[in-house]
Amino acid sequence: MLPFRRYLYLIPVVLFFLGKIVIADAAPTVRIKDIGYIEGIRENQLIGIGLVTGLAGKGDSSNSEMLKKSISNILNNFGFKINPADVKSKNSAVVMVTAEVPAFVRPGDRININISSIADARSLEGGILLQTPLKGANGAVYGIAQGKLEVFKNQKTSGKIHGGAIMEKKIISQFFNDGLISIVLRNPDFITSNTVAVAIKKKYPGLDVRSRDASMIEVKVPDIKKNDLVGFIASIQSVQVKPDTSGKVVIDEDSGVIIMGENVRIGKVAVSYKSAKITVGYSGGNRKDVPFVIEETTTVNDFVDTLKTIGLKADAVISILKAIDRAGALYGELIIM
């Protein structure tokens, strides 16, 4: 038999063709900033109703009452007294304008906007959005939108304008309340929450830090740091932590992709698939009857490697994992996408 090392060059090729099985590595050491955010720092939504013109006969139908009133109102604002009943146009469309505003914006900043038809226009291609006020949930106007549309390739009745709105009011997120800043984990986990609190206390002895639940860690800002909140938050966000590894197996049945957390294990179970037999946790008897034996509480990674060794394809591996989960022998959470 040839030495094993002579086949090492084949490993990348084998891995390429077995690439539908993915292993989630052990959690790396990361900054708190990479796994959580400061409570209160979030996006805001704006909305407005506007008029798009220049649609070359592909706009709303001429008998649309909404279109007639919109055009009449705009013209009346410029001193033209036009009765809505006298308006006849197929070159315009009434649209909804929406925007996602970042956490910190000030007057003069530009933001992206999305536009979509709300009547029966056939296409917004080539259209120009006329000046449209954008309001928040409180009814106040925060920005003004205007510009030439870029319609979506497969949906001609909606589009966008990059930098199409100018902010008229500032929107500043409030992140400091009652002397505290709160860190919110993007993936709630009690172990990680406690790890973050411990790491902050270790770097800043004497700091009042409390892990409130699986997603929130509260940090009391010292009096000496209240005049330098930006610097203090930056120092907290730079603290290095090692989050707990995933206890999930995620399966995308359409693509055959399997994502496995390294801590997910399989208990004692016997698997029979066609002519293949696999036992997790040998329980005696004639070992020759079970050619593939794996130690009890093996990782899903090792189990899947065994299934690949005997030639099972991704769809068979997925079916077996689902059956093992139903049998209660998968020590983790199985998620089917």
KEKE-3310 file (N, C-alpha, C; in steps of 0.2 Angstrom, whole numbers, plus 5000, padded with zeros to 4 digits):
npx = (5004:5003:5011:5002:5004:5007:4995:4990:4989:4977:4968:4963:4955:4945:4939:4933:4923:4915:4910:4897:4895:4897:4908:4906:4918:4927:4922:4930:4941:4935:4930:4919:4911:4909:4900:4889:4878:4876:4863:4849:4855:4851:4842:4831:4814:4808:4794:4784:4773:4773:4775:4779:4785:4786:4784:4781:4768:4766:4762:4750:4733:4723:4710:4712:4708:4716:4728:4724:4721:4733:4742:4734:4736:4749:4751:4743:4750:4760:4753:4744:4728:4720:4707:4704:4696:4699:4711:4721:4731:4744:4757:4762:4764:4757:4767:4774:4786:4800:4812:4827:4835:4851:4858:4864:4862:4862:4856:4857:4864:4864:4853:4848:4834:4819:4807:4790:4776:4759:4747:4741:4751:4761:4775:4789:4800:4813:4807:4805:4806:4796:4799:4797:4791:4797:4792:4792:4787:4781:4775:4782:4792:4807:4815:4819:4814:4820:4823:4830:4824:4830:4825:4821:4828:4819:4807:4798:4790:4795:4808:4824:4834:4849:4856:4845:4838:4838:4842:4833:4832:4840:4843:4847:4853:4848:4858:4863:4857:4851:4863:4869:4875:4870:4874:4869:4867:4869:4866:4857:4863:4866:4878:4887:4884:4887:4901:4905:4902:4911:4923:4924:4924:4936:4945:4943:4944:4933:4923:4906:4897:4884:4876:4861:4852:4850:4854:4857:4869:4873:4882:4889:4892:4907:4909:4920:4921:4910:4910:4917:4910:4911:4924:4924:4914:4920:4932:4926:4919:4930:4935:4941:4933:4928:4915:4902:4902:4892:4877:4870:4863:4861:4851:4850:4839:4836:4849:4857:4866:4875:4877:4886:4888:4902:4900:4889:4882:4880:4870:4869:4865:4858:4860:4852:4854:4848:4860:4869:4876:4877:4883:4882:4890:4895:4887:4889:4888:4889:4902:4906:4894:4891:4899:4903:4907:4905:4912:4902:4892:4898:4904:4894:4901:4911:4902:4896:4907:4909:4897:4900:4911:4906:4900:4888:4876:4873:4859:4855:4862:4856:4843:4845:4851:4839:4831:4838:4837:4823:4823:4828:4841:4850:4860:4857:4851:4841:4839:4829:4830)
npy = (4994:5011:5025:5036:5049:5052:5054:5066:5077:5076:5080:5094:5093:5083:5090:5100:5094:5090:5100:5105:5102:5111:5117:5125:5134:5135:5148:5164:5175:5191:5209:5217:5226:5219:5210:5215:5230:5247:5251:5260:5266:5267:5264:5275:5277:5285:5293:5297:5304:5306:5314:5307:5312:5313:5301:5296:5292:5280:5282:5284:5280:5292:5294:5293:5298:5301:5305:5316:5325:5327:5332:5344:5350:5353:5362:5372:5377:5384:5395:5392:5390:5376:5365:5349:5341:5345:5340:5330:5317:5306:5304:5305:5299:5294:5291:5281:5286:5280:5279:5274:5280:5283:5281:5293:5308:5324:5341:5343:5332:5318:5305:5289:5284:5275:5272:5268:5264:5268:5267:5263:5264:5259:5259:5266:5270:5282:5292:5307:5312:5323:5337:5331:5330:5321:5312:5308:5296:5304:5313:5325:5334:5328:5327:5331:5325:5322:5320:5310:5294:5278:5264:5247:5232:5221:5225:5237:5246:5251:5259:5268:5281:5286:5295:5303:5311:5326:5329:5339:5341:5336:5320:5312:5299:5293:5287:5287:5285:5288:5288:5276:5265:5253:5238:5228:5212:5204:5191:5184:5176:5168:5163:5170:5183:5184:5182:5194:5203:5199:5201:5215:5219:5214:5221:5234:5236:5238:5245:5247:5234:5225:5210:5209:5200:5188:5195:5208:5220:5230:5245:5256:5272:5280:5295:5303:5300:5305:5316:5313:5303:5297:5293:5284:5274:5269:5263:5253:5246:5240:5230:5214:5198:5181:5174:5162:5146:5141:5131:5125:5116:5120:5118:5120:5114:5116:5119:5110:5113:5112:5118:5117:5119:5118:5113:5105:5089:5071:5059:5042:5031:5021:5020:5015:5014:5010:4999:5003:5003:5012:5015:5025:5025:5011:4996:4983:4965:4958:4965:4965:4965:4979:4989:5002:5011:5024:5034:5037:5052:5059:5072:5082:5085:5074:5064:5067:5066:5052:5048:5053:5045:5033:5035:5042:5055:5072:5075:5063:5063:5074:5070:5059:5066:5074:5064:5059:5070:5070:5058:5062:5062:5071:5083:5098:5112:5110:5118:5120:5127)
npz = (5000:4996:5004:5015:5014:5001:4995:4999:4991:4985:4994:4994:4982:4985:4996:4989:4981:4991:4997:5002:5015:5029:5042:5057:5064:5080:5091:5088:5096:5098:5096:5108:5101:5089:5091:5097:5101:5105:5115:5109:5099:5083:5067:5059:5052:5037:5028:5014:5002:4985:4968:4953:4937:4919:4912:4899:4894:4902:4914:4929:4925:4916:4922:4936:4951:4962:4956:4948:4959:4965:4955:4953:4966:4966:4955:4959:4970:4964:4959:4949:4945:4945:4942:4948:4940:4928:4924:4914:4911:4907:4910:4922:4939:4955:4970:4983:4994:5003:5017:5025:5039:5045:5062:5066:5060:5052:5048:5030:5027:5015:5011:5005:4995:4992:4980:4975:4965:4969:4962:4946:4937:4923:4922:4930:4923:4918:4925:4935:4951:4960:4972:4988:5004:5018:5031:5049:5061:5070:5063:5060:5048:5041:5031:5013:4998:4981:4963:4949:4945:4947:4940:4946:4939:4937:4941:4936:4941:4953:4961:4965:4972:4974:4987:4987:4995:5006:5022:5033:5047:5062:5067:5081:5090:5106:5119:5132:5147:5163:5169:5163:5151:5139:5133:5119:5114:5098:5095:5107:5122:5136:5142:5134:5137:5150:5149:5142:5152:5162:5156:5153:5167:5171:5163:5167:5182:5196:5190:5188:5182:5175:5170:5163:5157:5144:5133:5136:5143:5156:5159:5171:5169:5175:5185:5181:5168:5161:5154:5143:5134:5121:5120:5131:5128:5116:5121:5129:5119:5112:5120:5121:5118:5120:5112:5116:5108:5094:5097:5087:5073:5056:5042:5025:5015:5001:4995:5000:5010:5025:5041:5055:5073:5083:5096:5095:5098:5096:5104:5111:5098:5085:5068:5053:5036:5021:5015:5024:5040:5056:5072:5086:5100:5106:5110:5114:5108:5092:5085:5071:5064:5064:5055:5056:5069:5081:5095:5109:5111:5101:5090:5079:5067:5066:5065:5053:5045:5045:5038:5026:5023:5020:5008:5007:5001:5001:5003:5009:5021:5027:5029:5038:5049:5053:5057:5068:5076:5079:5086:5097:5100:5096:5102:5103:5093:5080:5064:5051:5035)
capx = (5000:5007:5011:4996:5006:5007:4988:4989:4988:4970:4963:4959:4950:4940:4935:4929:4917:4911:4909:4891:4895:4901:4908:4907:4924:4926:4921:4936:4941:4932:4928:4912:4908:4908:4894:4884:4878:4874:4855:4847:4858:4847:4840:4824:4811:4804:4789:4781:4769:4775:4773:4784:4783:4790:4784:4780:4762:4766:4760:4744:4728:4720:4704:4714:4707:4722:4733:4722:4722:4740:4744:4731:4738:4756:4751:4740:4755:4764:4749:4739:4721:4718:4702:4706:4693:4702:4718:4721:4739:4746:4764:4764:4762:4758:4771:4776:4794:4802:4819:4830:4839:4856:4857:4866:4861:4862:4854:4862:4866:4860:4851:4845:4827:4815:4801:4786:4770:4754:4741:4741:4756:4764:4782:4792:4807:4814:4804:4808:4802:4796:4800:4793:4793:4798:4790:4793:4781:4778:4772:4787:4796:4814:4819:4815:4817:4819:4828:4829:4824:4834:4821:4824:4828:4814:4801:4798:4785:4798:4815:4828:4838:4855:4857:4840:4834:4842:4840:4832:4832:4845:4841:4853:4851:4850:4861:4865:4851:4851:4870:4871:4875:4868:4876:4864:4870:4865:4863:4856:4866:4867:4885:4891:4882:4891:4907:4906:4902:4917:4929:4924:4926:4943:4949:4942:4942:4930:4918:4899:4895:4879:4873:4854:4849:4854:4855:4859:4874:4873:4888:4888:4898:4910:4908:4925:4920:4903:4912:4920:4906:4913:4930:4923:4911:4925:4936:4922:4918:4937:4937:4941:4929:4927:4908:4901:4901:4885:4874:4864:4864:4857:4851:4846:4837:4837:4855:4861:4871:4874:4881:4886:4892:4907:4898:4883:4884:4875:4870:4869:4860:4859:4857:4852:4851:4849:4864:4874:4874:4881:4881:4885:4891:4895:4883:4890:4885:4894:4904:4906:4887:4891:4906:4905:4906:4908:4911:4896:4892:4902:4902:4890:4906:4913:4897:4895:4913:4908:4892:4903:4916:4903:4897:4881:4876:4870:4852:4854:4865:4851:4838:4848:4851:4833:4828:4841:4834:4817:4824:4830:4848:4854:4861:4858:4845:4841:4835:4828:4828)
capy = (5000:5017:5029:5040:5056:5053:5056:5073:5082:5075:5083:5100:5091:5080:5095:5104:5091:5089:5107:5107:5101:5116:5116:5131:5134:5137:5155:5167:5181:5197:5214:5218:5230:5215:5205:5219:5237:5251:5252:5267:5268:5263:5268:5278:5277:5291:5291:5302:5303:5311:5313:5306:5315:5311:5294:5295:5288:5274:5283:5282:5282:5299:5295:5292:5304:5303:5308:5323:5330:5328:5337:5350:5353:5355:5367:5377:5380:5389:5400:5390:5388:5371:5361:5342:5337:5347:5337:5324:5316:5299:5305:5305:5293:5295:5286:5281:5287:5278:5280:5272:5285:5281:5283:5300:5312:5331:5344:5344:5325:5315:5298:5285:5284:5270:5274:5263:5266:5266:5267:5259:5266:5253:5259:5273:5271:5288:5297:5312:5313:5330:5338:5327:5330:5315:5313:5303:5293:5309:5318:5330:5333:5328:5328:5333:5320:5324:5317:5306:5288:5272:5258:5240:5228:5216:5228:5244:5251:5254:5261:5271:5287:5286:5302:5307:5316:5330:5330:5346:5341:5331:5314:5310:5293:5294:5281:5288:5285:5287:5286:5270:5263:5246:5234:5223:5206:5203:5184:5183:5170:5169:5162:5176:5189:5184:5183:5201:5207:5198:5204:5222:5220:5212:5226:5240:5234:5243:5247:5243:5231:5220:5206:5209:5195:5184:5200:5215:5221:5237:5248:5262:5277:5284:5302:5306:5298:5307:5322:5309:5297:5294:5289:5278:5269:5266:5259:5247:5242:5237:5225:5207:5193:5175:5172:5155:5143:5139:5125:5124:5114:5124:5115:5123:5109:5117:5119:5104:5116:5110:5122:5114:5122:5113:5110:5100:5082:5066:5054:5035:5030:5017:5022:5011:5018:5005:4994:5005:5003:5015:5015:5030:5022:5004:4993:4976:4961:4956:4971:4964:4967:4986:4991:5009:5013:5030:5035:5040:5059:5062:5078:5081:5085:5068:5059:5068:5063:5045:5047:5054:5040:5027:5037:5045:5061:5078:5074:5057:5065:5079:5065:5056:5071:5076:5058:5058:5075:5067:5053:5065:5060:5077:5088:5105:5114:5109:5123:5119:5133)
capz = (5000:4996:5010:5015:5012:4993:4993:5002:4986:4983:4999:4992:4977:4989:5000:4985:4979:4997:5000:5004:5022:5032:5049:5061:5069:5087:5091:5089:5100:5095:5100:5110:5095:5083:5093:5101:5099:5111:5115:5108:5093:5078:5062:5059:5045:5035:5023:5010:4996:4980:4961:4948:4930:4913:4911:4892:4893:4906:4921:4931:4920:4916:4926:4943:4956:4966:4952:4947:4964:4966:4950:4954:4972:4965:4951:4963:4974:4960:4957:4944:4948:4941:4944:4947:4935:4921:4923:4910:4911:4908:4910:4929:4944:4962:4972:4990:4995:5010:5018:5031:5041:5050:5069:5068:5054:5053:5042:5025:5025:5010:5012:5000:4996:4988:4977:4972:4963:4973:4958:4941:4932:4920:4923:4932:4920:4915:4928:4940:4957:4962:4978:4992:5011:5021:5038:5054:5064:5074:5059:5058:5042:5043:5025:5007:4992:4974:4959:4944:4947:4944:4942:4947:4933:4936:4943:4933:4945:4959:4960:4970:4971:4979:4990:4984:5000:5010:5029:5036:5054:5064:5071:5085:5095:5114:5121:5138:5151:5170:5170:5161:5144:5139:5127:5117:5110:5092:5096:5114:5124:5143:5143:5131:5141:5156:5147:5141:5158:5166:5152:5155:5174:5171:5160:5171:5189:5200:5186:5189:5176:5176:5164:5165:5154:5139:5128:5139:5149:5158:5162:5174:5167:5180:5184:5177:5160:5158:5149:5137:5133:5115:5122:5136:5124:5111:5125:5131:5113:5110:5124:5117:5122:5116:5113:5117:5102:5092:5098:5082:5066:5052:5036:5019:5011:4994:4992:5003:5014:5032:5045:5062:5078:5085:5102:5094:5099:5095:5109:5109:5093:5079:5061:5047:5029:5015:5017:5029:5047:5060:5079:5090:5107:5105:5116:5114:5103:5087:5082:5064:5061:5063:5053:5058:5076:5084:5102:5112:5111:5096:5087:5072:5062:5066:5063:5046:5041:5044:5033:5019:5021:5017:5002:5007:4998:5006:5005:5014:5027:5030:5031:5044:5055:5055:5060:5074:5080:5081:5091:5104:5101:5094:5108:5100:5090:5072:5061:5044:5032)
cpx = (5004:5006:5005:4998:5006:5000:4986:4986:4980:4965:4959:4953:4944:4936:4931:4923:4913:4909:4903:4890:4900:4902:4910:4912:4922:4926:4928:4936:4940:4931:4921:4908:4906:4902:4889:4884:4875:4866:4854:4850:4855:4845:4833:4821:4807:4799:4786:4777:4771:4773:4779:4781:4788:4790:4782:4774:4761:4764:4753:4738:4725:4714:4706:4713:4713:4727:4731:4722:4729:4743:4741:4734:4745:4756:4748:4745:4760:4759:4744:4733:4718:4713:4704:4703:4695:4709:4717:4729:4740:4754:4767:4761:4762:4762:4772:4784:4795:4810:4821:4835:4844:4855:4859:4866:4860:4859:4859:4865:4861:4859:4848:4838:4824:4809:4797:4779:4764:4747:4742:4746:4760:4772:4784:4799:4807:4811:4808:4804:4802:4797:4795:4795:4793:4797:4792:4787:4777:4774:4776:4790:4803:4818:4815:4819:4815:4824:4826:4829:4828:4829:4824:4823:4822:4807:4801:4794:4788:4805:4819:4831:4843:4856:4851:4836:4839:4839:4839:4832:4837:4841:4847:4850:4853:4852:4864:4859:4853:4859:4873:4871:4874:4870:4871:4867:4866:4862:4863:4859:4868:4875:4889:4890:4886:4898:4909:4906:4909:4923:4929:4926:4934:4948:4949:4939:4939:4924:4911:4897:4890:4876:4866:4851:4853:4857:4858:4864:4874:4880:4887:4894:4901:4909:4914:4925:4914:4905:4915:4917:4909:4919:4929:4919:4916:4930:4932:4921:4924:4939:4936:4937:4929:4920:4907:4899:4893:4883:4869:4867:4859:4857:4847:4845:4838:4844:4859:4866:4870:4879:4881:4891:4896:4905:4892:4885:4878:4876:4870:4863:4862:4856:4858:4850:4853:4854:4869:4871:4879:4879:4885:4885:4890:4892:4884:4888:4891:4896:4905:4900:4887:4898:4908:4902:4909:4907:4905:4897:4897:4900:4898:4895:4909:4908:4896:4901:4912:4903:4895:4908:4912:4899:4890:4882:4873:4863:4851:4857:4860:4845:4839:4848:4844:4830:4831:4839:4827:4817:4826:4838:4853:4854:4862:4851:4846:4836:4835:4826:4824)
cpy = (5006:5021:5034:5047:5057:5055:5063:5078:5082:5078:5089:5098:5088:5085:5099:5101:5089:5095:5109:5105:5107:5116:5123:5131:5136:5145:5159:5173:5187:5203:5214:5221:5225:5210:5209:5226:5240:5252:5259:5270:5264:5267:5270:5277:5283:5289:5297:5300:5308:5310:5312:5308:5312:5304:5292:5290:5282:5276:5281:5284:5289:5300:5294:5299:5306:5307:5315:5327:5331:5333:5344:5354:5356:5362:5373:5381:5385:5394:5399:5387:5382:5366:5353:5339:5339:5344:5330:5323:5308:5298:5305:5300:5295:5289:5286:5281:5285:5279:5277:5276:5282:5284:5291:5304:5319:5335:5345:5337:5322:5308:5295:5284:5278:5273:5268:5266:5264:5266:5262:5260:5259:5253:5266:5274:5278:5294:5301:5313:5320:5331:5335:5327:5323:5316:5307:5300:5298:5314:5324:5329:5333:5328:5329:5328:5323:5321:5312:5298:5283:5266:5252:5236:5224:5219:5235:5249:5253:5255:5264:5277:5287:5294:5306:5312:5319:5331:5337:5347:5335:5326:5311:5305:5295:5287:5281:5289:5283:5284:5279:5270:5256:5243:5228:5218:5205:5196:5183:5176:5171:5168:5168:5182:5190:5185:5190:5205:5206:5201:5211:5223:5219:5218:5233:5238:5240:5246:5243:5241:5225:5216:5205:5203:5192:5189:5207:5215:5228:5239:5255:5267:5281:5291:5305:5305:5302:5313:5319:5303:5293:5290:5283:5273:5265:5261:5252:5243:5238:5231:5218:5202:5187:5172:5164:5152:5141:5132:5123:5120:5117:5120:5119:5117:5110:5116:5113:5107:5114:5114:5119:5118:5116:5109:5105:5093:5077:5060:5047:5033:5025:5019:5017:5014:5013:5000:4996:5005:5007:5016:5020:5027:5015:5000:4986:4972:4960:4963:4971:4966:4975:4988:4998:5011:5019:5031:5039:5048:5062:5068:5077:5081:5078:5063:5060:5065:5056:5044:5048:5048:5034:5029:5040:5053:5066:5077:5068:5059:5070:5075:5062:5060:5073:5070:5057:5064:5073:5062:5055:5064:5066:5082:5095:5106:5113:5114:5121:5125:5131)
cpz = (5000:5002:5009:5012:5004:4991:4995:4997:4984:4988:4997:4987:4980:4993:4995:4983:4985:5000:5002:5012:5025:5039:5052:5066:5076:5087:5092:5094:5096:5099:5102:5104:5090:5085:5096:5099:5105:5110:5114:5101:5087:5073:5063:5052:5044:5029:5020:5004:4991:4973:4957:4941:4925:4911:4904:4891:4897:4913:4923:4926:4922:4921:4934:4947:4960:4962:4950:4953:4966:4961:4951:4960:4970:4961:4955:4968:4971:4957:4951:4947:4944:4944:4943:4941:4928:4920:4919:4908:4911:4909:4918:4934:4951:4965:4980:4990:5002:5010:5025:5033:5046:5057:5070:5061:5056:5047:5036:5022:5020:5012:5006:5001:4991:4986:4974:4971:4967:4969:4953:4936:4930:4921:4925:4929:4917:4919:4933:4946:4959:4969:4983:4999:5014:5029:5042:5057:5068:5070:5057:5052:5043:5037:5019:5001:4985:4969:4953:4946:4943:4946:4943:4941:4932:4939:4941:4937:4952:4957:4966:4968:4976:4981:4988:4989:5004:5017:5031:5043:5056:5068:5075:5090:5102:5116:5128:5143:5158:5172:5168:5153:5144:5132:5125:5112:5104:5092:5104:5116:5131:5145:5140:5135:5147:5155:5146:5147:5162:5162:5153:5162:5174:5168:5164:5178:5193:5196:5187:5183:5178:5170:5166:5163:5148:5133:5130:5144:5150:5161:5164:5172:5173:5179:5180:5170:5157:5153:5143:5135:5127:5117:5126:5132:5119:5115:5127:5124:5110:5114:5120:5122:5117:5117:5113:5110:5100:5094:5093:5076:5061:5045:5031:5014:5003:4991:4995:5008:5021:5036:5052:5067:5081:5092:5101:5094:5097:5100:5106:5104:5088:5073:5056:5041:5024:5018:5022:5036:5051:5067:5082:5097:5106:5111:5116:5108:5098:5083:5074:5061:5060:5061:5055:5065:5078:5091:5103:5112:5107:5093:5081:5067:5061:5063:5055:5042:5040:5039:5026:5017:5018:5011:5002:5005:5003:5008:5010:5021:5031:5033:5038:5050:5057:5059:5067:5079:5083:5086:5097:5105:5098:5099:5106:5097:5083:5069:5054:5040:5025)
residu = (MET:LEU:PRO:PHE:ARG:ARG:TYR:LEU:TYR:LEU:ILE:PRO:VAL:VAL:LEU:PHE:PHE:LEU:GLY:LYS:ILE:VAL:ILE:ALA:ASP:ALA:ALA:PRO:THR:VAL:ARG:ILE:LYS:ASP:ILE:GLY:TYR:ILE:GLU:GLY:ILE:ARG:GLU:ASN:GLN:LEU:ILE:GLY:ILE:GLY:LEU:VAL:THR:GLY:LEU:ALA:GLY:LYS:GLY:ASP:SER:SER:ASN:SER:GLU:MET:LEU:LYS:LYS:SER:ILE:SER:ASN:ILE:LEU:ASN:ASN:PHE:GLY:PHE:LYS:ILE:ASN:PRO:ALA:ASP:VAL:LYS:SER:LYS:ASN:SER:ALA:VAL:VAL:MET:VAL:THR:ALA:GLU:VAL:PRO:ALA:PHE:VAL:ARG:PRO:GLY:ASP:ARG:ILE:ASN:ILE:ASN:ILE:SER:SER:ILE:ALA:ASP:ALA:ARG:SER:LEU:GLU:GLY:GLY:ILE:LEU:LEU:GLN:THR:PRO:LEU:LYS:GLY:ALA:ASN:GLY:ALA:VAL:TYR:GLY:ILE:ALA:GLN:GLY:LYS:LEU:GLU:VAL:PHE:LYS:ASN:GLN:LYS:THR:SER:GLY:LYS:ILE:HIS:GLY:GLY:ALA:ILE:MET:GLU:LYS:LYS:ILE:ILE:SER:GLN:PHE:PHE:ASN:ASP:GLY:LEU:ILE:SER:ILE:VAL:LEU:ARG:ASN:PRO:ASP:PHE:ILE:THR:SER:ASN:THR:VAL:ALA:VAL:ALA:ILE:LYS:LYS:LYS:TYR:PRO:GLY:LEU:ASP:VAL:ARG:SER:ARG:ASP:ALA:SER:MET:ILE:GLU:VAL:LYS:VAL:PRO:ASP:ILE:LYS:LYS:ASN:ASP:LEU:VAL:GLY:PHE:ILE:ALA:SER:ILE:GLN:SER:VAL:GLN:VAL:LYS:PRO:ASP:THR:SER:GLY:LYS:VAL:VAL:ILE:ASP:GLU:ASP:SER:GLY:VAL:ILE:ILE:MET:GLY:GLU:ASN:VAL:ARG:ILE:GLY:LYS:VAL:ALA:VAL:SER:TYR:LYS:SER:ALA:LYS:ILE:THR:VAL:GLY:TYR:SER:GLY:GLY:ASN:ARG:LYS:ASP:VAL:PRO:PHE:VAL:ILE:GLU:GLU:THR:THR:THR:VAL:ASN:ASP:PHE:VAL:ASP:THR:LEU:LYS:THR:ILE:GLY:LEU:LYS:ALA:ASP:ALA:VAL:ILE:SER:ILE:LEU:LYS:ALA:ILE:ASP:ARG:ALA:GLY:ALA:LEU:TYR:GLY:GLU:LEU:ILE:ILE:MET)
# end
